Amino acid sequence: MYYLRADKWEKEALATTKNQKLGDIGKIELNMSNFANASMKSDRPRLLHDGLLPIADTTEAEFGLQGALAAVPPLEPTQALLDELAAVSASLESASPQDILKWAVDRFAERFTMATAFGPEGMTIIHMLAEIAPKTPIFNLDTGYQFPETLALREKIKERYGIEVELKRPALSVEEYERINGGPVYKEEPHRCCADRKIAVLREAARGMYAWASAIRRDQSPDRSIAPIVGWDKKFQLVKVSPLANWTKKQVWGLITSKDIPYNPMHDLGYTSIGCWPCTRAVSIGEDERAGRWSGTAKTECGLHTQD
Ligand code: SF4
């Protein structure tokens, strides 16, 4: 028997898959004859899908097995796993973000990933991961519409922490996407634009992972207020870990200031929440911190953190 740890990456990838589940936490039988053929070895685990990704709609049928269900061996939301996650989530309610991340890393090893839009919360988690588990694969959903200031943070992260955030892109460039759609989709159909350029890309990027970290805080919006610390994310078929769920904006900026963590300089110009440039504006004093996102429309979330 082997435990699923970071140094067993290639062994785990070759594990016999039939009849194996991880719902009872972390131990699998290995097919040692297959292991003799192991060749995959790298210093830093990579996400399973590098390069350009296909645009597709977000229906389950189109995507087939997703997230942890596509892993080898799969991690399925058995009642035992859901019970475990609920118990862990309750026990971590008062834990520090660092302790929550340590639990996630210990539990899911290299199948634990993080998606970041380089916001202040994401930068805070990257800073913590750099100390706790710097080999955690981290990716950004590069829609093609991000601000240059946002993308510049990727280089700052590399310089400061030696971590290379992977850029995950849709198959179609912005030019191609707008050409086949007769213009920018974000103007009339922002939900479809987010589905094509964010959600579909995350589905592909996280296929085969067990868990992902999100940087949401419960006090950011009604949708986010009910986020557990740890839970099963039905939308992406992954365990979702939200280490900053109980943190406040003040705590996030307190850490950024005290540790001199890199952040987007646009925050100093009134851009409290920064996404794609067509859907982001600076906010005025007294406005909600997310009021500048999809301003003037009913849309408040890109869909990554909602279960609809
Ligand atoms: Fe498109 Fe705007 Fe969503 Fe970016 S935030 S993917 S530009 S709708």
Boltz pocket constraint, residues with backbone or C-beta under 6 A from the ligand:
constraints:
  - pocket:
      binder: B
      contacts: [[A, 143], [A, 145], [A, 185], [A, 186], [A, 189], [A, 190], [A, 191], [A, 193], [A, 194], [A, 195], [A, 197], [A, 198], [A, 275], [A, 276], [A, 277], [A, 278], [A, 279], [A, 302]]
      max_distance: 6.0
